[in-house]
Amino acid sequence: MINLPMPYSEELIYSTVARYKVRAGLMSPKQLLDDVFEDRGVVATIDLPCHLSKIISHYPQYTFNLDHIAYQHTLFPLYAPFIPEDRRQECLRWMAGHSQGAIHLSIGSNASRLPSLKYIRYCPQCFKEQFKAHGEWYWSRIWQVSGLNCCIKHGIRLEDSLIEYRPTSRHDFIAPNTRDCLVHTQEHISKDDLFIAVKVAELLSLGVQASPSLEQWTAFYRSLARSHDCIKGSQHIDHQRVLEKVKKRWSLEFLESNNLSNLESETGWLRGIFRKHRKSFSYIEHIVAITSMFEDKPWTFAEVIAQVKSQPLKQLSDNEKTKKTLKVDMGVVEANRAVWLKLIQSNKSSVKEARKVNQALYAWLYRNDKQWLMNTNKFYHKPHIPKGFVVDWKRRDIELAKALIKLYRQTYIDLTLPRKSNRWWMQQIGAVSLIEKNLDKLPVVTKFLDQYSEDVSDYQIRRLSRVLIDSLLNKEALQRWEVLRLAGLSDERITHESSRFLAKAHNIVNRRISKVSI
């Protein structure tokens, strides 16, 4: 493959692939996946993409390696220092190849309390500088960090584009463009917003390094509490004193905006981060906790992580070593094996059904007799059928297209329907998976969807039309803000195309109402 662009500084790999799509003039997401990954199942992931080894292979040898791509062009550095080293290595292996969603589970992203982004974000001022320097726009990775709301370089609030962060069409790489990136009135930012941006930038700039263990993070926070007078007695954390420091440093508005306001709960994140670490915490939680303890004293993540790594690792006691090596009684093992075999055979030889019946037994065998359990279950797995019946795709295409046309004739006059997106049309005829996975084999259906699916502007115009028609029928002149409110829109959300439509249609409707009234 040739012509895959070199990634710009701090550019997401997602953005680099999207720019290739523009340069190559590709319209089909599937064709892009064929060209870049040779795999149509690749998901366009913004924060922690996989298949990086395939990306690296398109560049001259030794141009990039996995660590460079992961640490310079993804959001992996935000999570790497806070997960154990073996998990960090495993995540890098997943990013090189396939993950199947495991990487987001492993780093705790799926269970994170931080609110997830709804749309890809951008800084209008940075776009101007990018175009001046490179003649094109690209997505910078720091813009896509949850909890970060402003551009560190220009000190202005980041804007939401019209491109969804987790879209329903999971395979499309979309480059920034003037249609999806509208410039709005720049909002005020707080000192906390700028402080978070600085700390996130520090994390992203950290080089490749081994991660501290959870045990070392535990020791660091205990040491931090001790050095800032938050210890009761000889070793107990004074959680009330920690709580006071957090409330003094951070506003309730900031904590609520990041779902961190549940501070007094016995099982909340704040108490958890100062207790024994059994799981990793997010970068925002670390920033809030560490800053609260240091109060007005400056600190950097490089200094903190160096201090964490300097914490001594606890040696296992003799009792703990005994527990690690203690073997389960074989009599109990044999008895549980027999119960599991009987359970499988009584549930239509299905491992899945047997597991539902006795989850505790499965868990016990998994922990204490895993090799036997895995080998045994292999004999009861349902055989894979490599090739089913031959589908007449031409006939299937015509049938689906007829169903869509019939639906169009039934609904084209209804202005109250939700947005008629590609997925909406597929859902109405009950063929979402069939069409999405075989769109390249359904040319007539594809043509229908291209012609009749609504984008955001189309949907907004339909909603505005409904309100204006009602206004005309009722002979009631409405102000612009009333039209927007009745249509469920606002000046912040309305697109440029919809705004132009509203300006013209609103004047026409009001003039007609005035003539009728006279």
N, C-alpha and C positions, 0 to 999 in steps of 0.2 A: 504494500500500500504506500502511496506517496501523497504529499500535500497535507498531512495532518499538521495543523499549526503547532508551533512551539508555545507552551503555556506562558502567559505573561506573569510577572511577579504577583504573588498572592491570588492568582486566578484559580478558580475551581476547575477541576478536571471536567466536570459536567459542562462548564462554559466552553472549554477548549473543544470538546466534541461537538457542541452546539455551533461553534464558529465554523468548524469543518463542514457541517451540514449546509450552512449558508454559502460558504465558498464553493462547495461542490454543486450547488444548485439542486439539492435533493429535496423532494417534496414528501416522500414516504419515510416515516420513522423506521419501518422495517428495512428499507434499503440502507439507511444509515447504520443500523445494527449489523447488517450483512457486511458492509464495508469495513467497519471499525472492529467489530468483535467476532464476526462470523458466527453469531449466535443470536437468534431472534428472541430469545427468552430473557435477555439482559434488561434489567430495570434501570431507568434513568434516575439514579440516586444522587441527591445534591450534596449531602453532608459526608457520608462514609461510603463511597462507591466501591464496588468490587471489580474483578476482571482487570486490575491494574497491570498485571503482567502482559496482557494483550496490548494495552496502550503503550507500554515501554518497548515492546517488540517492534513497533512501527517507527521508532527513532533509531538513528545510527547507534551502533554498539557503544556502551559505556556513557551515553549521553545522560541517561537517568537511571537510577535504581529505585527499588521499591520504597526504601526509607525516604528518599528525596521527595517522591511524588506524594507519599502519605503525609509527610510532615510539612511540606510546602504548598500543597495544592488540595488538601482536604481539611476537614475539621477534627481529624484524629488527635492532634496535639492538645485539644481541650479535655480529652478524656484519659490520654495515656498516663499522665503522672499519678492518677488516682485509682488505677486498677493494678492488681499484682502483676509482676513481670511475666509469669507464664501466660496469663491472660492477654497481656499486651502482645506477646509473640504470636499467640493464637489468632488474635485479631488481624495482625499484619498478614498472616497466611491466608485468612479469609479474604482480605482485601486484594491479595494477589490473584486469587482464584474465585471460587464460589462461596457464598455465605448463606443463602436461603433465609436471610433475615436474622441469622444467629448473632451477627456482630452487634446489632442494636440491642438485642437482649443481653448480650454478654457485658456491655459497658453500662447497662442500666438506663439507656436512652428511652426505651419503651415505657419504663416504669417511672420516669423522671417526673417530679412535680412541677417542673418548669413548663409554662404554657408553650405549646409548639407553634411555630409560624404557620400562618395560613397562606401567605403569598411570598414569592421571592422578592427580596428588597434591594434597594439601590440608593445611591447618593447622587442627586442631579449634578452637583458640582464636580464630583469625581468623573462622571460621564463626560462632562465638557473637557476635562483634562485628558481623559483617555482618548477621546476623538482627536484632540489636538496632537497628541503624541503618536498614536497608532492608526488613526483613521477609522476606528471602529470601537464599539463598546464591548465590555465583557463583565461577567459576574465576579466580584471580589468575594473571597470567602468570609471575611470579617463581617460583611453585611448580613450574613445568613445565620448569625449566632443568636439563639434564644436568650432573652434577657438583656441583650445589647440593643439600644434604641437610637444611637446617634453615630455619625461619622466622626472618628477620632481626628481626622485631618482637618475637617472644615467646621466641626462643632455644630452641625445641623442635624435635625431628626431625619432618620432614614425613611424613604417612601416605600409604600407597597406597590408592586407592579400588579398587573392583572393576571399574572401567571401563578397558578396554584403551586404551593410547595410540595404537596402530596396529591398530585392530580389523579383523576380516575384513569386517564390514558397514561399508563405507567412507563411507556417505552419511548416517549418523545423527549428529545433534548431541544430546548428552546433558547435561542440567543436573545439578548435584550434588543428591543426595537422600539421605535417611536410610537407604535400603536399600543403596546402593552405598558410602556413606561411614561406615564403622564406626570407632569410637574405640578404640584399643588403648593398652596401657601406654606411656607416653612414655619414649623411650630417651635415653640420655646423648649429648650432642654435644660435639665437640672444639673447641678454639680455631681450628683450621684450617677446620672447617666454617663457623664464624661469620665468619671472615676472607673466605672465598670468597663467602659471601652478601653481605657488604658490598661487595666489588668488583663482583659481578654487578649489584647495585642501582645502583652508580655508572654502569656501562655502560648500563643500561636508562634511566637518567635523563638521559643525554646528549641534547642537542637535535639537530635536523636539521642536518647539516653535511657538507661534501665530504670524501671519504675520502683519506687519504694514499696515495701510490703504493707499490708493493712496493719500489721503489728507495729510497724514503725510510725505510721500515721497515728495510731492510738497513743504511742509514747510521746509523740510530738505535741498532741493536744493536751495531754496530761501535764507535760512540761510547760506549755504555754499558759495553762490555767494556774499552775504553781507560781510562775514568774510574774503573774499579774494579779496576785492576791485573790484567786478564785478557788481556794482549797479550804475545806473544813476538816479540822483535826489534822491527821497526818497524811491522808491520801484521798479523802472523799472530795469529789468535785462539788463546789458550791454553785449549783445550777441557778439559784435565784440571783446571785451576783453576776453570773454570765448573762442572764436574761436582762438585767438592768443595763449592762454595757451595750447590748445589742439595741435595746429600745432607745438608748441615749444617742447612738450613732446613726441609726437608720430610721427613716420615716415610715409610718404605717402604710402610707400610699405606695412606697417603693416595695415593701415586703408583700403587700397584697397583690401588686401587679405581677409578682413572680411566684405567687402561691407559697410564700414563706412566712405568712403571718401567724400560723398555728405554733406559737413559740412556747406556750405554757403547758402543752400536752406532755404527759409522762412518756408517751411513745413518739413524740415529735422529732423532727430532724435535728433541732438544736441540742436536745439532750443526747440524741444518738451520736452526734459528731464528737462529743466530749466523753463518750463511753467507749467500750471496746468496739472497734470497727469490724463488723461482720459483713459489711457491704461497702461499696464505694459511694461517695457523695459527689454531687455535681460541683462544677467550678464556681457557680454563683454561691452555693452554700459555703464553700471554702472561703471565698472572698468576703462574704458577710461576717463569718465567724472570726477570721484572722484580723480583719480590719477593726472589728469591735474590740478585740483584745489589745491591739496596738494603739487604739484611739487615734491620736493625731500624729503618731510617729510614722514616717515613711517606711515602706517595705516593698520588696519585689518577690515575684514567684521564684526566681532563680535562687535567691537567698533562702527562702522558705524550704524549697525542695532539697537544697544542700543540707539544711539543718535536719530535715526529716530523715534523709539517708544516713546522717551521722548517729541516729538513734541506735543503740545496741539491739541486736536480735535476741529475743529470749530463748534460752536453752530449754529443751524439754526435760521435765523432771522424770525420775525413774518410774513413778506411777503413770505418767502420761505415755511414756515409751511402752510400758506394759500394755496399756489400753490399745495402743496402735498395733501391737503385734499379737494381741489376744485372738485366738481362733475360736470360731463357733463350734459347738458340739455337733459332730457329724450325725448323731442320731436325730437332732432337731432338723438339720439340713435335709436328711433323707425323708423325714416325715413331711416337710413342707414341699419337697419336690413331688412327692406322691399326690399331695393335695392339688398342686398346680396342674399336673398332668390330667388328673380326674376332672378338674375344672375346665380345661381346654376341651376335652373330649365331650363334655356335657353341654358345651356351648357352640355346637356346630363346628368344632375344630377351628375356632376363631380366637386368636390371641387378643384382639381388641375387645371382644365381648367378654372373655374371661377376665380381662383386666378391670372392666367396669364392675363386674360382680364382686371382686375382692381386691381392691386397690392396695390395701395394707399388705397382703401376701405378696403381691408383685413388687412393692417397694422393698420388703424385707429380702426377697430373693435377689433383687437388683443390687442391694448394698452388700449382701453377704455371700452370694453365689452367682455373680454376674455372668461369668463365662458359661456356666451350665445353662443359665436362663436364656442367653442369647443363642447358643447353639441349638437348644431345644425348640425355641420359637421359630427358628428358620424352617423347620419341617412343616409348620402349620401356616406359613405365609401363603396368601392367595397367589397363584401363578400369574405372572404378567403375560398378557396377550400382546405380542409385538405388532401384529397387524390385524385389524378388524375387517369388517366388510368394506367393499369399495363404494365410495360415495359419488353419486352423480352430482358434482358441484354445479354444473350448469343448470340442472333442474332445481337444485336447492336454492340457487341464486334467484331464479325467476319466482319461486314460491315465496321466498322471504320478501322480495321486492313487491309482489302483489299484496302481501299482508301490510307492508308499510304504506303503499299507495292507498289502500282501503282505509287505513287508520288516518292518513292525511285528509282524505275527503270527509271523514267524520269529525275532524278536530280543527280544520284550518280556520273556521270562523269563530272559534272559541278563544277569546282574548284573556280568559282567566286562568289558563293552564300554566303550570310551572315551565321553566326554561326547557325548550325542546332541543336538548343537546343530543349528541350521538347516543349517549348512554340511555337517555330518556326514550328515544325511539326504539332502541333494542329491548328495553325493559317492558314496553307496552306489548310487544309481540312475544315476550318470554324467550329471547334468544341472545342474551348478553354474551355469554361465554362462547357460544357457537360463532357469532359474528366477529367478536374481538380477536379470537384465536385464528380465524380463517379469512380475514378481511381481504387478503391478497387473492383469494380464490373466488371472491364475490364482487365482480366489477359493477354489476347493476346496483347492488345494495350500496356499494361505495359511492357511486354517482348520486344516488338518492340522498345519502347522508350529507355529502358535500353540498348539495343544493338546498336541502330543507332544514338542516340543523342550524340552530340559532347560536350566534356568539353572544357575548355579554351585551353589546350595543343593540343587537336585534331584539333581545329579550326586554331591555329597558325601554326601547321604542314601543314595543307592543303594550307594555304596562302604561306608558304615557298615553298611548292612543286610546286605551280603554277609558281612562279618566277624562280625556278631552271629548270623546264621543258622548259619554254620560253628561258632561257639562253642556254640550250642544243640545242634546235631547231634552234636558231639563231647563234649557234657556237660562242657565246660571253661570255668569262670568266668574272665573276663579283667578286668584293671584298666582304667580309662578310658584311661590313657596307652598301654596295649597295643592297645586298639581303634583309637586314633588312628594308632599306628605301622603296624599291619597294613593300615589303610585309606589309608596314604600321606598323612595329614593332620597338622596341628599346631594348637596353640591360637592361633597367629598367623594361620593361613590359614582356619580354620573359620569359617563365617558364623554369624550369630546364630540363624537358623532351624535350621541343622544341629545347632548346639550344644544347642538345646532338644529336638530329636528324640533326640539321643544320650542326654541326661540321662534321658528317660522310657524309651526302649527298652532302655537298658543295665540299668536297675533291674528291668524286667520279665523280661528274659532271665536275669539272675543269680538272681532269686527262683525261676523255674521250674527252673533247674539245681539250686538248693539243695533244692527239694522232691523232685526225682528222686533226688538223692543220699541223702536221708533214707529 
